[in-house]
Amino acid sequence: MADLDEDVGNLEGRLTGMEHTMPRRTRAEIDPLFAEVEVLGTLVKQMAEAMSDLEAKVEDQQALAPPPADAEPAALSAGAADIPQRSARTACAPSLA
């Protein structure tokens, strides 16, 4: 019976020691994780704000009056006439000059 009392006393001492040291050890291990989560939260918030700003800019651009539909094809065909036409062979061939 004395051995059993001694074992229970040892277990009580070990349990008391764990009750006092575990919170400190756990806190020391968890604090860096909390800091990382806080940094990630800040980055996500910044990204959301940047996306909101970008969305506002896109909406502002869409709100601007688009050019008349007749002007686009004429401008494209006029610009295309200025581009020299080259075959695929001359476009890829190295210059010998």
C-alpha positions as CSV (number, residue, x, y, z in Angstrom):
1,M,0.0,0.0,0.0
2,A,2.9,2.3,0.7
3,D,4.1,1.9,-2.9
4,L,0.7,2.8,-4.2
5,D,0.7,6.0,-2.0
6,E,4.1,6.9,-3.2
7,D,3.1,6.4,-6.9
8,V,0.0,8.5,-6.4
9,G,2.1,11.2,-4.8
10,N,4.6,11.1,-7.7
11,L,1.8,11.4,-10.2
12,E,0.2,14.3,-8.3
13,G,3.6,16.1,-8.4
14,R,4.1,15.4,-12.1
15,L,0.6,16.6,-12.8
16,T,1.0,19.8,-10.8
17,G,4.3,20.4,-12.6
18,M,2.6,20.0,-16.0
19,E,-0.3,22.3,-15.0
20,H,2.3,25.0,-14.3
21,T,4.7,24.5,-17.2
22,M,2.3,23.5,-20.0
23,P,0.5,26.9,-20.3
24,R,3.8,28.7,-20.6
25,R,5.3,26.3,-23.1
26,T,2.1,26.2,-25.1
27,R,1.9,30.0,-25.1
28,A,5.5,30.2,-26.2
29,E,4.8,27.9,-29.1
30,I,1.5,29.5,-30.1
31,D,2.6,33.2,-30.0
32,P,4.6,33.0,-33.3
33,L,1.6,31.4,-35.0
34,F,-0.6,34.2,-33.8
35,A,1.9,36.7,-35.2
36,E,1.9,34.9,-38.6
37,V,-1.9,34.8,-38.7
38,E,-2.0,38.5,-38.0
39,V,0.5,39.2,-40.8
40,L,-1.6,37.1,-43.2
41,G,-4.7,38.9,-42.1
42,T,-3.1,42.2,-42.8
43,L,-1.9,41.1,-46.3
44,V,-5.4,39.8,-47.2
45,K,-6.9,43.1,-46.1
46,Q,-4.4,45.0,-48.2
47,M,-5.1,42.7,-51.2
48,A,-8.9,43.3,-50.8
49,E,-8.4,47.0,-50.7
50,A,-6.2,46.9,-53.8
51,M,-8.8,44.8,-55.6
52,S,-11.5,47.2,-54.6
53,D,-9.4,50.1,-56.0
54,L,-8.8,48.2,-59.2
55,E,-12.5,47.5,-59.5
56,A,-13.3,51.1,-59.0
57,K,-10.8,52.1,-61.8
58,V,-12.3,49.6,-64.2
59,E,-15.8,50.8,-63.5
60,D,-14.6,54.4,-64.0
61,Q,-13.1,53.4,-67.4
62,Q,-16.3,51.7,-68.4
63,A,-18.3,54.8,-67.5
64,L,-16.4,56.9,-70.0
65,A,-18.2,57.3,-73.2
66,P,-16.9,54.7,-75.8
67,P,-15.8,56.1,-79.2
68,P,-18.5,56.0,-81.9
69,A,-18.9,52.6,-83.5
70,D,-18.3,54.0,-87.0
71,A,-14.9,55.5,-86.1
72,E,-13.3,52.1,-85.0
73,P,-13.4,50.2,-88.3
74,A,-12.2,53.2,-90.3
75,A,-9.3,53.8,-87.9
76,L,-8.4,50.2,-88.0
77,S,-8.5,49.9,-91.8
78,A,-6.5,53.2,-92.1
79,G,-3.8,51.9,-89.7
80,A,-3.6,48.6,-91.5
81,A,-3.0,50.3,-94.9
82,D,0.2,51.9,-93.4
83,I,1.7,48.5,-92.3
84,P,3.8,46.9,-95.0
85,Q,2.7,43.4,-96.0
86,R,5.4,40.8,-95.7
87,S,5.2,37.1,-96.3
88,A,5.9,34.6,-93.5
89,R,9.1,33.6,-95.3
90,T,10.6,37.2,-95.3
91,A,9.3,37.9,-91.8
92,C,11.3,35.0,-90.3
93,A,14.3,35.0,-92.6
94,P,17.5,36.5,-91.1
95,S,18.9,39.6,-92.6
96,L,22.0,39.2,-94.8
97,A,22.8,42.8,-95.0
